[in-house]
Amino acid sequence: MAFEKKFVEIVCEKIEEIGISHNEFGRRAFGPPDGGRLWRSVRGVEGKKKPRKIAIHEAYDIAEVLGTDLPTLLWHVEKEFNL
């Protein structure tokens, strides 16, 4: 679970770097109309529910929206995770 949290943390940092809102990112990564809500549920900001898990195909889409590929994104997360 710690690696998944780090993944979401790194993705949030990348979203800030590219300068789009989390809602817009959610729509791009998960598709309209519910993408923003789905991304909020992944981040765990929807109350007391456990954060939503990300499927592997969603991770590929997330990486694409961030302008990278999934192996590179995962490498970056692992590097930060192991600090």
C-alpha positions as CSV (number, residue, x, y, z in Angstrom):
1,M,0.0,0.0,0.0
2,A,2.9,2.4,0.7
3,F,4.1,2.2,-2.9
4,E,0.6,3.0,-4.2
5,K,0.5,6.0,-1.9
6,K,3.9,7.1,-3.3
7,F,2.6,6.6,-6.8
8,V,-0.4,8.9,-6.2
9,E,1.9,11.4,-4.4
10,I,4.3,11.5,-7.4
11,V,1.4,11.8,-9.9
12,C,0.0,14.8,-7.9
13,E,3.4,16.5,-8.0
14,K,3.5,16.0,-11.8
15,I,0.0,17.4,-12.1
16,E,1.1,20.5,-10.3
17,E,4.2,20.7,-12.6
18,I,2.1,20.7,-15.8
19,G,-0.3,23.2,-14.3
20,I,-3.7,21.5,-14.7
21,S,-6.4,21.0,-12.1
22,H,-6.9,17.6,-10.5
23,N,-10.4,17.6,-11.9
24,E,-9.1,18.2,-15.5
25,F,-6.4,15.5,-15.0
26,G,-9.1,13.1,-13.9
27,R,-11.2,13.7,-16.9
28,R,-8.2,13.2,-19.2
29,A,-6.9,10.1,-17.4
30,F,-10.2,8.4,-16.6
31,G,-12.5,10.0,-19.2
32,P,-15.6,12.2,-18.9
33,P,-17.9,12.6,-17.2
34,D,-16.8,10.9,-14.0
35,G,-13.0,11.2,-14.4
36,G,-12.6,13.9,-11.8
37,R,-14.6,12.0,-9.3
38,L,-12.7,8.8,-9.9
39,W,-9.3,10.6,-9.5
40,R,-10.6,12.1,-6.2
41,S,-11.5,8.6,-5.0
42,V,-8.0,7.4,-5.9
43,R,-6.5,10.3,-3.9
44,G,-8.7,9.3,-1.0
45,V,-10.3,12.8,-0.6
46,E,-13.8,11.5,-0.6
47,G,-14.5,11.2,3.1
48,K,-13.6,8.1,5.1
49,K,-13.6,5.6,2.3
50,K,-10.4,3.7,1.4
51,P,-8.7,5.1,-1.6
52,R,-9.7,3.5,-4.9
53,K,-7.2,1.2,-6.5
54,I,-5.8,1.9,-9.9
55,A,-6.0,-0.8,-12.6
56,I,-2.9,-1.3,-14.8
57,H,-4.6,0.1,-17.9
58,E,-5.5,3.2,-15.9
59,A,-1.8,3.6,-14.8
60,Y,-0.9,3.5,-18.5
61,D,-3.4,6.3,-19.2
62,I,-2.2,8.3,-16.2
63,A,1.4,8.1,-17.5
64,E,0.3,9.2,-21.0
65,V,-1.6,12.2,-19.7
66,L,1.6,13.2,-17.8
67,G,3.5,13.0,-21.0
68,T,5.6,9.9,-20.1
69,D,5.4,6.1,-20.4
70,L,4.4,3.8,-17.5
71,P,7.9,2.2,-17.0
72,T,9.5,5.6,-16.7
73,L,6.8,6.8,-14.3
74,L,7.1,3.6,-12.2
75,W,10.9,4.0,-12.1
76,H,10.5,7.5,-10.8
77,V,8.1,6.4,-8.1
78,E,10.4,3.5,-7.1
79,K,13.4,5.9,-6.9
80,E,11.5,8.2,-4.6
81,F,10.0,5.3,-2.6
82,N,13.4,3.9,-1.8
83,L,14.9,7.2,-0.5
